[in-house]
Amino acid sequence: MVTEQARRGPEDGDVTRADSLAREIFSGVANKWALLIINVLGQQTLRFTELLNEVEGISHKMLAQTLRGLERDGLVHRTVYAEVPPRVDYRLTEPGAALRDTVNGMCAWTRRYLDEIEAARRRFDAQAGIKSDAQAGIKSKDG
């Protein structure tokens, strides 16, 4: 039995449309965990535990869930080795590596405008009467 695939129209590539395939894909990769995983994988192959250690703050469950989504979209390749104990490696595919170029650009943008954004936040919070963590007496993790 041959199954016909639904034909895609130009609206499928429109990220502004709620029902477009492009928006679904965009939503899957435009989150902090996916972007951080793509950034960490870079040109290397890593095991699950190595990724868990590299992406600070991510839970085991969230890493597994995000990797599954990236694998489903063809951005990450998962290799399972028939060994005891089991070994699973992750690496970026060609589309994943191309997306990493965009992620690198976003990281560079963040570093470039970090001071300006921080100053804008202080001005905004001061105008809105919002206390910063330091003003409110909240210690940071580092302090």
N, CA, C and O atoms as a GROMACS GRO file, in nm:
protein
  572
    1MET      N    1   0.083  -0.118   0.000
    1MET     CA    2   0.000   0.000   0.000
    1MET      C    3   0.088   0.125   0.000
    1MET      O    4   0.180   0.137   0.081
    2VAL      N    5   0.061   0.216  -0.090
    2VAL     CA    6   0.136   0.340  -0.100
    2VAL      C    7   0.056   0.451  -0.033
    2VAL      O    8  -0.062   0.470  -0.059
    3THR      N    9   0.125   0.523   0.055
    3THR     CA   10   0.058   0.635   0.123
    3THR      C   11   0.103   0.764   0.058
    3THR      O   12   0.221   0.786   0.032
    4GLU      N   13   0.008   0.847   0.033
    4GLU     CA   14   0.039   0.978  -0.025
    4GLU      C   15   0.071   1.076   0.086
    4GLU      O   16   0.004   1.081   0.189
    5GLN      N   17   0.177   1.154   0.063
    5GLN     CA   18   0.209   1.259   0.159
    5GLN      C   19   0.126   1.381   0.125
    5GLN      O   20   0.097   1.409   0.008
    6ALA      N   21   0.087   1.452   0.229
    6ALA     CA   22   0.013   1.576   0.207
    6ALA      C   23   0.104   1.675   0.135
    6ALA      O   24   0.222   1.688   0.165
    7ARG      N   25   0.046   1.744   0.042
    7ARG     CA   26   0.124   1.844  -0.032
    7ARG      C   27   0.140   1.969   0.055
    7ARG      O   28   0.046   2.015   0.121
    8ARG      N   29   0.261   2.022   0.052
    8ARG     CA   30   0.287   2.143   0.128
    8ARG      C   31   0.261   2.263   0.040
    8ARG      O   32   0.293   2.264  -0.079
    9GLY      N   33   0.204   2.362   0.100
    9GLY     CA   34   0.182   2.488   0.031
    9GLY      C   35   0.276   2.595   0.085
    9GLY      O   36   0.350   2.570   0.181
   10PRO      N   37   0.275   2.714   0.025
   10PRO     CA   38   0.365   2.820   0.069
   10PRO      C   39   0.339   2.861   0.214
   10PRO      O   40   0.429   2.913   0.281
   11GLU      N   41   0.217   2.839   0.262
   11GLU     CA   42   0.185   2.877   0.400
   11GLU      C   43   0.260   2.790   0.502
   11GLU      O   44   0.276   2.831   0.617
   12ASP      N   45   0.305   2.672   0.461
   12ASP     CA   46   0.380   2.585   0.554
   12ASP      C   47   0.515   2.644   0.593
   12ASP      O   48   0.570   2.608   0.697
   13GLY      N   49   0.568   2.733   0.512
   13GLY     CA   50   0.697   2.796   0.542
   13GLY      C   51   0.684   2.928   0.615
   13GLY      O   52   0.785   2.994   0.640
   14ASP      N   53   0.564   2.968   0.649
   14ASP     CA   54   0.539   3.098   0.713
   14ASP      C   55   0.536   3.082   0.865
   14ASP      O   56   0.439   3.027   0.920
   15VAL      N   57   0.641   3.129   0.934
   15VAL     CA   58   0.647   3.113   1.080
   15VAL      C   59   0.543   3.199   1.152
   15VAL      O   60   0.518   3.177   1.271
   16THR      N   61   0.483   3.295   1.084
   16THR     CA   62   0.382   3.377   1.150
   16THR      C   63   0.246   3.308   1.156
   16THR      O   64   0.159   3.350   1.232
   17ARG      N   65   0.228   3.203   1.077
   17ARG     CA   66   0.101   3.129   1.078
   17ARG      C   67   0.103   3.024   1.188
   17ARG      O   68   0.198   2.947   1.200
   18ALA      N   69  -0.001   3.023   1.270
   18ALA     CA   70  -0.008   2.932   1.384
   18ALA      C   71  -0.008   2.786   1.342
   18ALA      O   72   0.041   2.701   1.416
   19ASP      N   73  -0.061   2.757   1.225
   19ASP     CA   74  -0.072   2.617   1.183
   19ASP      C   75   0.035   2.574   1.083
   19ASP      O   76   0.020   2.471   1.016
   20SER      N   77   0.143   2.650   1.071
   20SER     CA   78   0.245   2.616   0.971
   20SER      C   79   0.348   2.519   1.026
   20SER      O   80   0.377   2.518   1.146
   21LEU      N   81   0.403   2.440   0.937
   21LEU     CA   82   0.511   2.349   0.972
   21LEU      C   83   0.633   2.428   1.018
   21LEU      O   84   0.702   2.387   1.111
   22ALA      N   85   0.659   2.540   0.954
   22ALA     CA   86   0.774   2.623   0.990
   22ALA      C   87   0.764   2.669   1.135
   22ALA      O   88   0.864   2.669   1.206
   23ARG      N   89   0.644   2.708   1.180
   23ARG     CA   90   0.628   2.752   1.319
   23ARG      C   91   0.652   2.636   1.414
   23ARG      O   92   0.713   2.654   1.519
   24GLU      N   93   0.605   2.518   1.377
   24GLU     CA   94   0.626   2.400   1.462
   24GLU      C   95   0.776   2.371   1.477
   24GLU      O   96   0.823   2.346   1.588
   25ILE      N   97   0.849   2.376   1.367
   25ILE     CA   98   0.994   2.353   1.370
   25ILE      C   99   1.063   2.464   1.448
   25ILE      O  100   1.149   2.437   1.532
   26PHE      N  101   1.025   2.587   1.421
   26PHE     CA  102   1.083   2.703   1.488
   26PHE      C  103   1.065   2.692   1.640
   26PHE      O  104   1.158   2.716   1.716
   27SER      N  105   0.945   2.654   1.682
   27SER     CA  106   0.916   2.640   1.825
   27SER      C  107   1.001   2.531   1.888
   27SER      O  108   1.041   2.542   2.004
   28GLY      N  109   1.029   2.427   1.813
   28GLY     CA  110   1.110   2.318   1.865
   28GLY      C  111   1.255   2.353   1.888
   28GLY      O  112   1.317   2.302   1.981
   29VAL      N  113   1.310   2.440   1.806
   29VAL     CA  114   1.452   2.474   1.819
   29VAL      C  115   1.476   2.608   1.886
   29VAL      O  116   1.588   2.635   1.931
   30ALA      N  117   1.375   2.691   1.894
   30ALA     CA  118   1.394   2.826   1.951
   30ALA      C  119   1.362   2.825   2.100
   30ALA      O  120   1.282   2.905   2.148
   31ASN      N  121   1.426   2.736   2.172
   31ASN     CA  122   1.415   2.738   2.317
   31ASN      C  123   1.556   2.726   2.374
   31ASN      O  124   1.647   2.678   2.307
   32LYS      N  125   1.573   2.769   2.497
   32LYS     CA  126   1.709   2.776   2.552
   32LYS      C  127   1.780   2.642   2.554
   32LYS      O  128   1.899   2.636   2.524
   33TRP      N  129   1.709   2.534   2.588
   33TRP     CA  130   1.777   2.406   2.598
   33TRP      C  131   1.824   2.357   2.462
   33TRP      O  132   1.937   2.310   2.449
   34ALA      N  133   1.740   2.367   2.361
   34ALA     CA  134   1.779   2.323   2.227
   34ALA      C  135   1.898   2.404   2.176
   34ALA      O  136   1.993   2.348   2.121
   35LEU      N  137   1.893   2.535   2.196
   35LEU     CA  138   2.002   2.620   2.151
   35LEU      C  139   2.132   2.589   2.224
   35LEU      O  140   2.238   2.586   2.163
   36LEU      N  141   2.124   2.565   2.354
   36LEU     CA  142   2.244   2.533   2.431
   36LEU      C  143   2.302   2.397   2.391
   36LEU      O  144   2.423   2.382   2.381
   37ILE      N  145   2.216   2.300   2.368
   37ILE     CA  146   2.263   2.167   2.326
   37ILE      C  147   2.331   2.176   2.190
   37ILE      O  148   2.438   2.119   2.169
   38ILE      N  149   2.269   2.248   2.098
   38ILE     CA  150   2.328   2.266   1.964
   38ILE      C  151   2.463   2.336   1.975
   38ILE      O  152   2.558   2.299   1.906
   39ASN      N  153   2.472   2.436   2.061
   39ASN     CA  154   2.597   2.508   2.080
   39ASN      C  155   2.705   2.416   2.138
   39ASN      O  156   2.819   2.418   2.092
   40VAL      N  157   2.670   2.337   2.239
   40VAL     CA  158   2.767   2.249   2.304
   40VAL      C  159   2.814   2.138   2.210
   40VAL      O  160   2.932   2.104   2.209
   41LEU      N  161   2.723   2.080   2.132
   41LEU     CA  162   2.763   1.972   2.042
   41LEU      C  163   2.864   2.019   1.938
   41LEU      O  164   2.960   1.949   1.909
   42GLY      N  165   2.841   2.138   1.884
   42GLY     CA  166   2.937   2.193   1.789
   42GLY      C  167   2.989   2.092   1.691
   42GLY      O  168   2.911   2.027   1.621
   43GLN      N  169   3.120   2.078   1.684
   43GLN     CA  170   3.183   1.985   1.591
   43GLN      C  171   3.219   1.853   1.656
   43GLN      O  172   3.289   1.772   1.597
   44GLN      N  173   3.170   1.831   1.779
   44GLN     CA  174   3.208   1.710   1.852
   44GLN      C  175   3.091   1.615   1.874
   44GLN      O  176   2.975   1.653   1.862
   45THR      N  177   3.125   1.493   1.904
   45THR     CA  178   3.027   1.391   1.941
   45THR      C  179   3.037   1.373   2.091
   45THR      O  180   3.146   1.357   2.145
   46LEU      N  181   2.922   1.377   2.159
   46LEU     CA  182   2.921   1.364   2.304
   46LEU      C  183   2.823   1.257   2.349
   46LEU      O  184   2.724   1.228   2.280
   47ARG      N  185   2.850   1.199   2.462
   47ARG     CA  186   2.759   1.104   2.524
   47ARG      C  187   2.657   1.182   2.606
   47ARG      O  188   2.676   1.300   2.636
   48PHE      N  189   2.549   1.116   2.641
   48PHE     CA  190   2.440   1.179   2.716
   48PHE      C  191   2.492   1.245   2.844
   48PHE      O  192   2.460   1.360   2.872
   49THR      N  193   2.572   1.171   2.922
   49THR     CA  194   2.622   1.224   3.048
   49THR      C  195   2.713   1.344   3.026
   49THR      O  196   2.713   1.437   3.106
   50GLU      N  197   2.791   1.342   2.920
   50GLU     CA  198   2.877   1.456   2.889
   50GLU      C  199   2.793   1.579   2.858
   50GLU      O  200   2.825   1.689   2.902
   51LEU      N  201   2.686   1.560   2.782
   51LEU     CA  202   2.595   1.671   2.754
   51LEU      C  203   2.531   1.723   2.882
   51LEU      O  204   2.519   1.844   2.902
   52LEU      N  205   2.490   1.633   2.968
   52LEU     CA  206   2.428   1.669   3.095
   52LEU      C  207   2.524   1.755   3.177
   52LEU      O  208   2.481   1.850   3.242
   53ASN      N  209   2.651   1.721   3.175
   53ASN     CA  210   2.752   1.797   3.250
   53ASN      C  211   2.784   1.931   3.185
   53ASN      O  212   2.815   2.027   3.254
   54GLU      N  213   2.776   1.938   3.053
   54GLU     CA  214   2.811   2.060   2.980
   54GLU      C  215   2.702   2.166   2.983
   54GLU      O  216   2.731   2.286   2.982
   55VAL      N  217   2.576   2.124   2.987
   55VAL     CA  218   2.464   2.218   2.983
   55VAL      C  219   2.416   2.238   3.127
   55VAL      O  220   2.328   2.167   3.175
   56GLU      N  221   2.475   2.335   3.192
   56GLU     CA  222   2.446   2.360   3.333
   56GLU      C  223   2.298   2.393   3.355
   56GLU      O  224   2.241   2.477   3.285
   57GLY      N  225   2.239   2.326   3.452
   57GLY     CA  226   2.102   2.356   3.490
   57GLY      C  227   1.996   2.269   3.424
   57GLY      O  228   1.880   2.272   3.465
   58ILE      N  229   2.034   2.192   3.323
   58ILE     CA  230   1.934   2.109   3.255
   58ILE      C  231   1.914   1.979   3.334
   58ILE      O  232   2.010   1.920   3.384
   59SER      N  233   1.791   1.936   3.344
   59SER     CA  234   1.762   1.810   3.413
   59SER      C  235   1.780   1.693   3.316
   59SER      O  236   1.781   1.711   3.194
   60HIS      N  237   1.794   1.576   3.372
   60HIS     CA  238   1.805   1.454   3.292
   60HIS      C  239   1.685   1.440   3.199
   60HIS      O  240   1.700   1.411   3.080
   61LYS      N  241   1.566   1.463   3.256
   61LYS     CA  242   1.442   1.450   3.179
   61LYS      C  243   1.435   1.551   3.065
   61LYS      O  244   1.397   1.516   2.953
   62MET      N  245   1.472   1.677   3.093
   62MET     CA  246   1.466   1.782   2.990
   62MET      C  247   1.569   1.757   2.880
   62MET      O  248   1.542   1.782   2.763
   63LEU      N  249   1.688   1.708   2.918
   63LEU     CA  250   1.789   1.676   2.817
   63LEU      C  251   1.739   1.566   2.726
   63LEU      O  252   1.750   1.576   2.603
   64ALA      N  253   1.684   1.460   2.784
   64ALA     CA  254   1.632   1.349   2.703
   64ALA      C  255   1.520   1.396   2.611
   64ALA      O  256   1.517   1.360   2.493
   65GLN      N  257   1.430   1.475   2.663
   65GLN     CA  258   1.316   1.526   2.585
   65GLN      C  259   1.364   1.616   2.471
   65GLN      O  260   1.316   1.605   2.358
   66THR      N  261   1.458   1.705   2.500
   66THR     CA  262   1.508   1.797   2.398
   66THR      C  263   1.586   1.722   2.291
   66THR      O  264   1.571   1.751   2.173
   67LEU      N  265   1.668   1.627   2.332
   67LEU     CA  266   1.743   1.547   2.233
   67LEU      C  267   1.649   1.470   2.142
   67LEU      O  268   1.674   1.459   2.022
   68ARG      N  269   1.541   1.415   2.198
   68ARG     CA  270   1.443   1.342   2.116
   68ARG      C  271   1.383   1.435   2.010
   68ARG      O  272   1.369   1.396   1.894
   69GLY      N  273   1.347   1.557   2.051
   69GLY     CA  274   1.291   1.653   1.956
   69GLY      C  275   1.390   1.692   1.848
   69GLY      O  276   1.354   1.701   1.730
   70LEU      N  277   1.515   1.715   1.887
   70LEU     CA  278   1.619   1.751   1.789
   70LEU      C  279   1.647   1.634   1.695
   70LEU      O  280   1.673   1.655   1.576
   71GLU      N  281   1.643   1.513   1.747
   71GLU     CA  282   1.662   1.396   1.663
   71GLU      C  283   1.545   1.381   1.565
   71GLU      O  284   1.565   1.351   1.448
   72ARG      N  285   1.424   1.401   1.615
   72ARG     CA  286   1.305   1.389   1.531
   72ARG      C  287   1.310   1.488   1.414
   72ARG      O  288   1.270   1.456   1.303
   73ASP      N  289   1.360   1.609   1.441
   73ASP     CA  290   1.369   1.711   1.337
   73ASP      C  291   1.493   1.695   1.249
   73ASP      O  292   1.515   1.775   1.158
   74GLY      N  293   1.574   1.593   1.277
   74GLY     CA  294   1.691   1.567   1.193
   74GLY      C  295   1.808   1.660   1.219
   74GLY      O  296   1.893   1.679   1.132
   75LEU      N  297   1.815   1.718   1.338
   75LEU     CA  298   1.923   1.810   1.371
   75LEU      C  299   2.033   1.742   1.451
   75LEU      O  300   2.148   1.787   1.451
   76VAL      N  301   1.998   1.634   1.518
   76VAL     CA  302   2.093   1.557   1.598
   76VAL      C  303   2.084   1.412   1.554
   76VAL      O  304   1.975   1.358   1.532
   77HIS      N  305   2.200   1.348   1.542
   77HIS     CA  306   2.205   1.206   1.511
   77HIS      C  307   2.244   1.131   1.638
   77HIS      O  308   2.339   1.168   1.706
   78ARG      N  309   2.170   1.026   1.667
   78ARG     CA  310   2.192   0.944   1.787
   78ARG      C  311   2.244   0.808   1.742
   78ARG      O  312   2.182   0.741   1.659
   79THR      N  313   2.358   0.768   1.798
   79THR     CA  314   2.417   0.638   1.768
   79THR      C  315   2.418   0.555   1.894
   79THR      O  316   2.474   0.596   1.996
   80VAL      N  317   2.356   0.438   1.887
   80VAL     CA  318   2.351   0.345   2.000
   80VAL      C  319   2.446   0.230   1.970
   80VAL      O  320   2.439   0.168   1.864
   81TYR      N  321   2.536   0.203   2.064
   81TYR     CA  322   2.633   0.095   2.048
   81TYR      C  323   2.588  -0.024   2.132
   81TYR      O  324   2.544  -0.008   2.246
   82ALA      N  325   2.600  -0.144   2.077
   82ALA     CA  326   2.562  -0.267   2.146
   82ALA      C  327   2.675  -0.308   2.240
   82ALA      O  328   2.749  -0.402   2.212
   83GLU      N  329   2.686  -0.236   2.350
   83GLU     CA  330   2.791  -0.261   2.448
   83GLU      C  331   2.727  -0.270   2.586
   83GLU      O  332   2.613  -0.228   2.606
   84VAL      N  333   2.802  -0.327   2.679
   84VAL     CA  334   2.758  -0.328   2.818
   84VAL      C  335   2.868  -0.259   2.898
   84VAL      O  336   2.981  -0.307   2.897
   85PRO      N  337   2.840  -0.149   2.966
   85PRO     CA  338   2.710  -0.081   2.970
   85PRO      C  339   2.680  -0.014   2.836
   85PRO      O  340   2.771   0.011   2.757
   86PRO      N  341   2.552   0.015   2.810
   86PRO     CA  342   2.513   0.076   2.683
   86PRO      C  343   2.582   0.210   2.662
   86PRO      O  344   2.603   0.287   2.757
   87ARG      N  345   2.614   0.237   2.538
   87ARG     CA  346   2.676   0.366   2.503
   87ARG      C  347   2.594   0.430   2.393
   87ARG      O  348   2.560   0.366   2.294
   88VAL      N  349   2.561   0.559   2.413
   88VAL     CA  350   2.485   0.636   2.314
   88VAL      C  351   2.559   0.767   2.291
   88VAL      O  352   2.590   0.839   2.386
   89ASP      N  353   2.587   0.796   2.166
   89ASP     CA  354   2.655   0.920   2.127
   89ASP      C  355   2.560   1.009   2.050
   89ASP      O  356   2.469   0.961   1.982
   90TYR      N  357   2.582   1.140   2.061
   90TYR     CA  358   2.502   1.240   1.990
   90TYR      C  359   2.597   1.332   1.914
   90TYR      O  360   2.702   1.373   1.964
   91ARG      N  361   2.556   1.364   1.792
   91ARG     CA  362   2.632   1.461   1.711
   91ARG      C  363   2.533   1.538   1.626
   91ARG      O  364   2.420   1.494   1.601
   92LEU      N  365   2.576   1.655   1.581
   92LEU     CA  366   2.491   1.736   1.493
   92LEU      C  367   2.492   1.678   1.352
   92LEU      O  368   2.594   1.627   1.305
   93THR      N  369   2.380   1.685   1.287
   93THR     CA  370   2.370   1.650   1.145
   93THR      C  371   2.408   1.775   1.066
   93THR      O  372   2.440   1.879   1.124
   94GLU      N  373   2.405   1.765   0.935
   94GLU     CA  374   2.436   1.883   0.852
   94GLU      C  375   2.339   1.999   0.880
   94GLU      O  376   2.384   2.112   0.897
   95PRO      N  377   2.207   1.975   0.885
   95PRO     CA  378   2.116   2.086   0.919
   95PRO      C  379   2.140   2.139   1.061
   95PRO      O  380   2.126   2.259   1.086
   96GLY      N  381   2.176   2.050   1.153
   96GLY     CA  382   2.205   2.093   1.290
   96GLY      C  383   2.329   2.181   1.295
   96GLY      O  384   2.332   2.281   1.367
   97ALA      N  385   2.431   2.144   1.218
   97ALA     CA  386   2.554   2.225   1.212
   97ALA      C  387   2.525   2.362   1.149
   97ALA      O  388   2.581   2.463   1.191
   98ALA      N  389   2.439   2.364   1.048
   98ALA     CA  390   2.402   2.491   0.985
   98ALA      C  391   2.327   2.579   1.085
   98ALA      O  392   2.348   2.700   1.090
   99LEU      N  393   2.240   2.518   1.165
   99LEU     CA  394   2.169   2.593   1.268
   99LEU      C  395   2.266   2.644   1.373
   99LEU      O  396   2.244   2.752   1.430
  100ARG      N  397   2.372   2.570   1.400
  100ARG     CA  398   2.471   2.614   1.498
  100ARG      C  399   2.535   2.746   1.456
  100ARG      O  400   2.570   2.827   1.541
  101ASP      N  401   2.552   2.768   1.327
  101ASP     CA  402   2.605   2.897   1.281
  101ASP      C  403   2.514   3.011   1.327
  101ASP      O  404   2.562   3.116   1.368
  102THR      N  405   2.384   2.990   1.319
  102THR     CA  406   2.288   3.089   1.366
  102THR      C  407   2.297   3.105   1.517
  102THR      O  408   2.294   3.217   1.568
  103VAL      N  409   2.308   2.994   1.588
  103VAL     CA  410   2.321   2.998   1.735
  103VAL      C  411   2.447   3.074   1.773
  103VAL      O  412   2.444   3.156   1.865
  104ASN      N  413   2.558   3.050   1.703
  104ASN     CA  414   2.682   3.123   1.730
  104ASN      C  415   2.662   3.272   1.710
  104ASN      O  416   2.714   3.353   1.787
  105GLY      N  417   2.586   3.308   1.607
  105GLY     CA  418   2.556   3.450   1.584
  105GLY      C  419   2.475   3.509   1.699
  105GLY      O  420   2.499   3.622   1.740
  106MET      N  421   2.380   3.432   1.751
  106MET     CA  422   2.301   3.479   1.864
  106MET      C  423   2.388   3.494   1.989
  106MET      O  424   2.371   3.589   2.066
  107CYS      N  425   2.482   3.401   2.009
  107CYS     CA  426   2.573   3.411   2.123
  107CYS      C  427   2.662   3.535   2.110
  107CYS      O  428   2.684   3.606   2.208
  108ALA      N  429   2.712   3.560   1.991
  108ALA     CA  430   2.795   3.679   1.967
  108ALA      C  431   2.714   3.806   1.990
  108ALA      O  432   2.763   3.902   2.049
  109TRP      N  433   2.590   3.807   1.943
  109TRP     CA  434   2.501   3.923   1.964
  109TRP      C  435   2.480   3.947   2.113
  109TRP      O  436   2.483   4.061   2.158
  110THR      N  437   2.458   3.840   2.189
  110THR     CA  438   2.436   3.852   2.332
  110THR      C  439   2.558   3.913   2.400
  110THR      O  440   2.545   4.004   2.481
  111ARG      N  441   2.676   3.862   2.367
  111ARG     CA  442   2.799   3.917   2.426
  111ARG      C  443   2.819   4.062   2.387
  111ARG      O  444   2.860   4.144   2.470
  112ARG      N  445   2.790   4.095   2.262
  112ARG     CA  446   2.811   4.232   2.214
  112ARG      C  447   2.720   4.332   2.286
  112ARG      O  448   2.764   4.442   2.319
  113TYR      N  449   2.595   4.295   2.308
  113TYR     CA  450   2.498   4.390   2.364
  113TYR      C  451   2.464   4.366   2.510
  113TYR      O  452   2.369   4.425   2.562
  114LEU      N  453   2.539   4.280   2.577
  114LEU     CA  454   2.512   4.246   2.716
  114LEU      C  455   2.506   4.370   2.806
  114LEU      O  456   2.411   4.385   2.884
  115ASP      N  457   2.605   4.457   2.797
  115ASP     CA  458   2.608   4.577   2.882
  115ASP      C  459   2.491   4.669   2.853
  115ASP      O  460   2.430   4.723   2.945
  116GLU      N  461   2.460   4.688   2.724
  116GLU     CA  462   2.348   4.776   2.688
  116GLU      C  463   2.214   4.719   2.737
  116GLU      O  464   2.128   4.794   2.784
  117ILE      N  465   2.197   4.590   2.725
  117ILE     CA  466   2.073   4.527   2.769
  117ILE      C  467   2.062   4.536   2.921
  117ILE      O  468   1.954   4.564   2.974
  118GLU      N  469   2.171   4.511   2.989
  118GLU     CA  470   2.170   4.520   3.135
  118GLU      C  471   2.136   4.663   3.181
  118GLU      O  472   2.060   4.680   3.276
  119ALA      N  473   2.192   4.764   3.115
  119ALA     CA  474   2.161   4.903   3.149
  119ALA      C  475   2.014   4.935   3.120
  119ALA      O  476   1.949   5.004   3.199
  120ALA      N  477   1.963   4.885   3.008
  120ALA     CA  478   1.822   4.909   2.974
  120ALA      C  479   1.730   4.845   3.078
  120ALA      O  480   1.629   4.903   3.116
  121ARG      N  481   1.766   4.728   3.124
  121ARG     CA  482   1.686   4.661   3.227
  121ARG      C  483   1.686   4.742   3.357
  121ARG      O  484   1.582   4.758   3.422
  122ARG      N  485   1.803   4.792   3.394
  122ARG     CA  486   1.810   4.874   3.517
  122ARG      C  487   1.722   4.998   3.504
  122ARG      O  488   1.650   5.033   3.598
  123ARG      N  489   1.729   5.065   3.387
  123ARG     CA  490   1.646   5.185   3.367
  123ARG      C  491   1.498   5.149   3.372
  123ARG      O  492   1.419   5.216   3.439
  124PHE      N  493   1.461   5.044   3.304
  124PHE     CA  494   1.321   5.000   3.301
  124PHE      C  495   1.272   4.966   3.441
  124PHE      O  496   1.165   5.011   3.483
  125ASP      N  497   1.350   4.886   3.513
  125ASP     CA  498   1.311   4.844   3.647
  125ASP      C  499   1.301   4.963   3.742
  125ASP      O  500   1.213   4.967   3.828
  126ALA      N  501   1.392   5.060   3.726
  126ALA     CA  502   1.387   5.180   3.811
  126ALA      C  503   1.260   5.259   3.783
  126ALA      O  504   1.196   5.308   3.876
  127GLN      N  505   1.224   5.273   3.657
  127GLN     CA  506   1.103   5.346   3.620
  127GLN      C  507   0.978   5.273   3.667
  127GLN      O  508   0.879   5.336   3.703
  128ALA      N  509   0.982   5.141   3.665
  128ALA     CA  510   0.866   5.061   3.704
  128ALA      C  511   0.864   5.034   3.854
  128ALA      O  512   0.769   4.974   3.905
  129GLY      N  513   0.968   5.076   3.925
  129GLY     CA  514   0.974   5.054   4.069
  129GLY      C  515   1.006   4.911   4.106
  129GLY      O  516   0.970   4.866   4.215
  130ILE      N  517   1.072   4.840   4.018
  130ILE     CA  518   1.109   4.701   4.043
  130ILE      C  519   1.247   4.699   4.106
  130ILE      O  520   1.340   4.761   4.054
  131LYS      N  521   1.261   4.627   4.216
  131LYS     CA  522   1.390   4.616   4.281
  131LYS      C  523   1.471   4.504   4.217
  131LYS      O  524   1.417   4.398   4.185
  132SER      N  525   1.600   4.528   4.199
  132SER     CA  526   1.688   4.422   4.150
  132SER      C  527   1.712   4.324   4.263
  132SER      O  528   1.679   4.353   4.378
  133ASP      N  529   1.768   4.209   4.232
  133ASP     CA  530   1.800   4.111   4.336
  133ASP      C  531   1.890   4.171   4.443
  133ASP      O  532   1.869   4.148   4.562
  134ALA      N  533   1.990   4.249   4.401
  134ALA     CA  534   2.083   4.309   4.496
  134ALA      C  535   2.010   4.408   4.586
  134ALA      O  536   2.034   4.411   4.707
  135GLN      N  537   1.922   4.491   4.529
  135GLN     CA  538   1.846   4.588   4.609
  135GLN      C  539   1.750   4.521   4.704
  135GLN      O  540   1.725   4.571   4.813
  136ALA      N  541   1.697   4.407   4.664
  136ALA     CA  542   1.599   4.336   4.746
  136ALA      C  543   1.669   4.250   4.853
  136ALA      O  544   1.602   4.190   4.937
  137GLY      N  545   1.803   4.245   4.850
  137GLY     CA  546   1.876   4.167   4.948
  137GLY      C  547   1.884   4.019   4.918
  137GLY      O  548   1.912   3.938   5.007
  138ILE      N  549   1.860   3.983   4.790
  138ILE     CA  550   1.868   3.842   4.749
  138ILE      C  551   2.010   3.815   4.702
  138ILE      O  552   2.064   3.886   4.618
  139LYS      N  553   2.069   3.711   4.758
  139LYS     CA  554   2.204   3.674   4.717
  139LYS      C  555   2.198   3.587   4.593
  139LYS      O  556   2.108   3.504   4.577
  140SER      N  557   2.295   3.607   4.505
  140SER     CA  558   2.303   3.522   4.386
  140SER      C  559   2.367   3.390   4.425
  140SER      O  560   2.420   3.375   4.536
  141LYS      N  561   2.362   3.292   4.334
  141LYS     CA  562   2.423   3.162   4.358
  141LYS      C  563   2.572   3.177   4.386
  141LYS      O  564   2.630   3.103   4.466
  142ASP      N  565   2.634   3.273   4.318
  142ASP     CA  566   2.780   3.291   4.331
  142ASP      C  567   2.816   3.367   4.457
  142ASP      O  568   2.928   3.355   4.506
  143GLY      N  569   2.722   3.446   4.511
  143GLY     CA  570   2.755   3.535   4.622
  143GLY      C  571   2.714   3.478   4.748
  143GLY      O  572   2.735   3.539   4.852
   0.00000   0.00000   0.00000
